[in-house]
């Protein structure tokens, strides 16, 4: 009796004839920062809780990661450290991704040459908001 062709092989052949995935475009990271009128964040923890207002766990982890990046400057923290970092800090890959996305979107971090670096984009954004608002407010 002749052998039946394997289903797996036929699926692979069929999928090779399918069009490829559309190219991914670089997406600008954005995040929401919670502003509370009348109450200024006075600690780093409070600042990160405003960026990660949905998760205090991610706020603490992000602050910890930021300190590690800061201590690694000027060379920066290698991008590949994430595997060791998530196991050391007991967070999932998805949580790490969300944390990084929030930090990039807020302007706390940037990435150059496969290394994480401290960014001044957050400061620039706050300064621009202050300048815009203060130009419209008269004493």
C-alpha positions as MATLAB code, in Angstrom:
seq = 'XXXXXXXXXXXXXXXXXXXXXXXXXXXXXXXXXXXXXXXXXXXXXXXXXXXXXXXXXXXXXXXXXXXXXXXXXXXXXXXXXXXXXXXXXXXXXXXXXXXXXXXXXXXXXXXXXXXXXXXXXXXXXXXXXXXXXXXXXXX';
ca = [
       0.000    0.000    0.000;
       1.484    3.426   -0.955;
       2.347    5.863    1.806;
       0.029    8.795    2.314;
       1.664   12.194    1.990;
       2.095   13.942    5.308;
      -0.399   16.658    6.012;
       2.299   18.842    7.565;
       4.317   18.854    4.343;
       1.290   19.852    2.281;
       0.483   22.663    4.706;
       4.008   23.979    4.439;
       3.824   23.940    0.665;
       0.486   25.691    0.699;
       1.687   28.384    3.077;
       4.776   29.048    0.939;
       2.454   30.069   -1.913;
       0.640   32.612    0.260;
       1.571   36.283    0.063;
       3.998   37.514    2.726;
       3.102   39.668    5.677;
       2.851   43.378    5.014;
       5.990   45.256    6.060;
       5.818   46.769    9.528;
       6.145   50.505    9.763;
       7.904   52.110   12.675;
       5.236   53.301   15.094;
       5.900   56.273   17.326;
       5.538   55.241   20.963;
       2.929   57.221   22.886;
       1.531   56.936   26.369;
      -0.936   58.715   28.622;
       0.317   60.502   31.708;
      -2.204   61.195   34.429;
      -2.146   64.823   35.587;
      -3.803   65.666   38.887;
      -4.641   69.338   39.353;
      -3.453   70.726   42.664;
      -1.246   67.740   43.466;
       2.304   67.704   42.164;
       4.239   64.432   42.090;
       6.999   64.879   44.659;
       8.750   61.511   44.358;
       9.977   59.362   41.488;
       7.481   56.708   42.550;
       4.561   59.147   42.220;
       5.779   60.227   38.794;
       5.931   56.632   37.561;
       2.525   55.889   39.101;
       1.138   58.654   36.898;
       2.608   57.093   33.785;
       1.622   53.547   34.781;
      -1.675   54.521   36.423;
      -3.267   51.201   35.467;
      -0.623   49.097   37.234;
       1.394   49.936   40.326;
       3.447   46.791   39.683;
       4.593   48.159   36.327;
       5.236   51.564   37.905;
       7.650   49.988   40.415;
       9.276   47.774   37.801;
       9.673   50.670   35.352;
      11.350   52.815   37.990;
      13.690   49.938   38.827;
      14.519   49.430   35.137;
      15.094   53.178   34.688;
      17.617   53.126   37.554;
      19.438   50.183   35.944;
      19.608   52.065   32.645;
      20.775   55.214   34.443;
      23.539   53.277   36.220;
      24.685   51.816   32.892;
      25.203   55.215   31.245;
      26.977   56.418   29.153;
      27.263   53.059   27.366;
      23.609   52.152   28.022;
      21.944   48.881   28.936;
      22.079   46.157   26.295;
      18.729   45.368   24.729;
      19.238   41.618   25.299;
      19.150   41.930   29.112;
      15.356   41.681   29.042;
      15.376   37.879   29.369;
      17.406   37.948   32.575;
      15.552   41.031   33.804;
      12.053   39.528   33.562;
      13.071   36.342   35.359;
      14.867   38.315   38.081;
      11.867   40.630   38.597;
       9.157   37.977   38.101;
       7.213   39.696   35.329;
       5.978   38.288   32.031;
       7.247   39.158   28.571;
       3.973   41.016   27.955;
       4.365   43.059   31.131;
       7.941   43.915   30.154;
       6.769   44.959   26.692;
       4.040   47.169   28.202;
       6.552   48.687   30.627;
       9.035   49.504   27.845;
       6.271   50.869   25.618;
       5.111   53.170   28.428;
       8.634   54.376   29.174;
       9.375   55.071   25.509;
       6.027   56.796   25.057;
       6.538   59.001   28.103;
      10.020   59.909   26.920;
      11.904   58.353   29.844;
      13.939   55.994   27.647;
      15.324   55.820   24.150;
      17.149   53.127   22.234;
      20.371   53.587   20.262;
      22.571   50.880   18.773;
      20.664   48.083   20.571;
      21.154   49.764   23.969;
      18.602   51.461   26.231;
      19.531   55.016   27.233;
      17.992   57.714   29.416;
      16.071   60.170   27.268;
      15.348   63.845   27.796;
      12.177   63.705   25.688;
       9.978   63.740   28.806;
      11.597   66.971   29.987;
      11.213   68.532   26.539;
       7.525   67.595   26.437;
       6.797   69.056   29.878;
       8.726   72.233   29.036;
       6.750   72.637   25.798;
       3.444   72.159   27.658;
       4.478   74.684   30.281;
       5.511   77.216   27.652;
       2.266   76.744   25.730;
       0.059   77.022   28.783;
       1.925   79.911   30.407;
       1.728   81.962   27.181;
      -2.078   81.890   27.428;
      -2.380   82.563   31.152;
      -2.211   86.167   32.317;
      -1.630   87.121   35.959;
];
